[in-house]
Amino acid sequence: MTNAIAAYWNGRIHDLEMTDEPVGTLRFFDALDDYRFDKLRYLPRLVDFAGYRGKRLLEVGCGIGTDLVRFARGGAHVTGVDLAEQSIALARSNFELHGLGGQTDLQVGNGEALPFDDESFDVVYGHGVLQYTHDARRMVQECRRVLAPGGQAIFMVYNRVSWLNAMSTVLGVGLEHADAPVLKKYSIPEFHRLLQGFTDIRIVPERFPVKSRLHKGWKAAAFNGVFVGTFNAIPRPLVRRFGWHLMAFCRT
């Protein structure tokens, strides 16, 4: 299964279709950063990328390094692992082109068997990774193992009880990477159980509708022109638990 997952992600760089810039160029990386943080506007509000200066930070499933570059710019000592060789190669280019080549350790590696000693990091970050791995519980245990006492883990999974999952089911709107070898969605209680062993677990539902660049034609008109505004007019406390992303902040 691990080989199948690696092969899948080697052939599918996340959000690649959202830019026409030549792959591996500075404009390519900057365009994907712009798209990601337009779609995930909540992320810099919940995660202070500049708030980990001097900390040893590991990103599991770092992809092309979009988030990791932000942590490095903020002064963290960053390490990234990903199953996909292509992602790690692009992440190295990303760091080099942004003048950060000497500030990171990027490795092809499996988050279910991290190649690091116990208590090697102050922070472990895994945004959108646990849902695609073969043994999510094992990955959580590995992340906890490599964290120093008092360290912080930050994870994101997809919410099974969410507006986007409901829309996908009712209207047949396809989810990104629905064809991945593994894709598991979690309710809030299920996610909390997955994180057992950590202390001070705080789960924050996020990722509410924003205008999408992904869909075209009538789907884009209906979603962007009607649904986004209607949904976001509902007082947030009433729909908070239905956010598509479940962000978890945990301590060892």
Residue pairs with C-beta under 8 A, 6 or more apart in sequence:
1 134
1 181
1 182
2 83
2 110
2 112
2 134
4 181
5 83
5 132
5 133
5 134
5 180
5 181
5 182
6 83
6 84
6 85
8 180
8 181
9 82
9 83
9 84
9 86
9 87
9 132
9 180
10 84
10 85
10 86
10 87
11 86
12 177
13 23
13 63
13 64
13 86
13 87
13 90
14 63
14 64
14 176
14 177
15 32
15 35
15 36
16 23
16 32
17 214
18 31
18 32
18 35
18 213
18 214
19 28
19 31
19 32
19 35
21 27
21 28
21 31
22 28
23 90
24 90
24 93
25 97
26 97
26 98
29 64
29 66
29 69
29 93
29 94
29 97
29 98
32 64
32 66
33 66
33 69
35 213
36 66
37 43
37 44
38 210
39 210
39 212
40 207
40 245
41 210
42 206
42 207
42 208
42 245
43 67
43 127
46 204
46 206
46 247
47 125
47 154
48 74
49 67
49 70
49 71
49 73
49 74
50 70
50 73
50 74
50 75
51 74
52 71
52 74
52 75
52 76
52 122
52 123
53 74
53 75
53 76
54 75
54 76
54 77
55 76
55 77
55 122
55 123
56 76
56 77
56 79
56 120
56 121
56 122
56 123
56 148
57 71
57 76
57 77
57 78
57 79
57 121
57 122
57 123
57 124
57 125
58 78
58 79
58 80
58 81
58 114
58 116
58 120
58 121
58 123
58 124
58 125
58 143
58 146
59 67
59 68
59 71
59 78
59 79
59 80
59 81
59 124
59 125
59 126
59 127
60 81
60 111
60 114
60 124
60 125
60 126
60 129
60 139
60 143
61 81
61 82
61 83
61 111
61 126
61 127
61 128
61 129
61 132
61 133
62 68
62 80
62 81
62 82
62 87
62 88
62 91
62 106
63 82
63 84
63 87
63 91
64 87
64 90
64 91
64 94
65 80
65 90
65 91
65 92
65 94
65 95
65 104
65 106
66 94
67 125
67 127
68 78
68 80
68 91
68 95
68 104
69 94
69 95
69 98
69 100
71 78
71 125
72 78
72 95
72 100
72 103
72 104
73 98
73 100
76 123
77 103
78 103
78 104
78 105
79 104
79 105
79 106
79 107
79 116
79 121
80 88
80 91
80 104
80 105
80 106
80 107
81 106
81 107
81 108
81 109
81 110
81 111
81 114
81 115
82 88
82 91
82 108
82 109
83 108
83 109
83 110
83 111
84 108
85 108
88 106
88 107
88 108
91 106
92 101
92 106
95 101
95 103
95 104
95 106
107 115
109 115
111 126
111 129
111 133
111 139
111 142
111 143
112 133
112 134
112 135
112 138
112 139
112 142
113 138
113 142
114 142
114 143
114 145
114 146
116 146
117 146
118 145
118 146
119 146
119 147
119 148
119 149
119 151
120 146
120 148
121 146
121 147
121 148
121 151
122 147
122 148
122 151
122 152
123 147
123 151
123 152
123 153
123 154
124 143
124 146
124 147
124 151
124 152
124 153
124 154
125 153
125 154
125 155
126 139
126 143
126 153
126 154
126 155
126 156
127 154
127 155
127 156
128 156
128 157
128 158
129 139
129 155
130 136
130 139
130 140
130 155
130 156
130 157
130 194
131 157
131 158
131 182
131 183
131 184
131 185
131 186
132 177
132 180
132 182
132 183
133 139
133 182
134 182
136 184
136 194
137 194
140 155
140 194
140 195
140 197
141 197
143 153
143 155
144 153
144 197
144 198
144 252
147 153
147 252
148 252
149 252
150 251
150 252
151 251
151 252
152 249
152 250
152 251
153 198
153 248
153 249
153 250
153 251
153 252
154 247
154 248
154 249
154 250
155 195
155 247
155 248
155 250
156 245
156 246
156 247
156 248
157 184
157 185
157 186
157 191
157 194
157 245
157 246
157 248
158 165
158 183
158 185
158 186
158 244
158 245
158 246
159 165
159 185
159 186
159 187
159 188
159 205
159 242
159 243
159 244
159 245
159 246
160 185
160 186
160 187
160 190
161 187
161 188
161 241
161 242
162 185
162 205
162 242
162 243
162 244
163 208
163 209
163 231
163 239
163 242
163 243
163 244
164 175
164 207
164 244
165 175
165 185
165 244
166 242
167 173
168 174
168 175
173 219
175 183
176 214
177 183
186 194
186 246
188 203
188 205
188 241
188 246
191 203
191 246
191 248
192 201
192 203
195 201
195 248
195 250
198 250
198 251
198 252
199 250
199 251
199 252
200 249
200 250
200 251
201 248
201 249
201 250
202 248
202 249
202 250
203 246
203 247
203 248
204 246
204 247
204 248
204 249
205 240
205 241
205 242
205 243
205 245
205 246
205 247
206 243
206 244
206 245
206 246
206 247
207 243
207 244
207 245
208 231
208 232
208 236
208 239
208 243
208 244
209 223
209 227
209 228
209 231
209 232
210 228
211 223
211 224
211 228
212 220
212 223
212 224
215 223
215 224
231 239
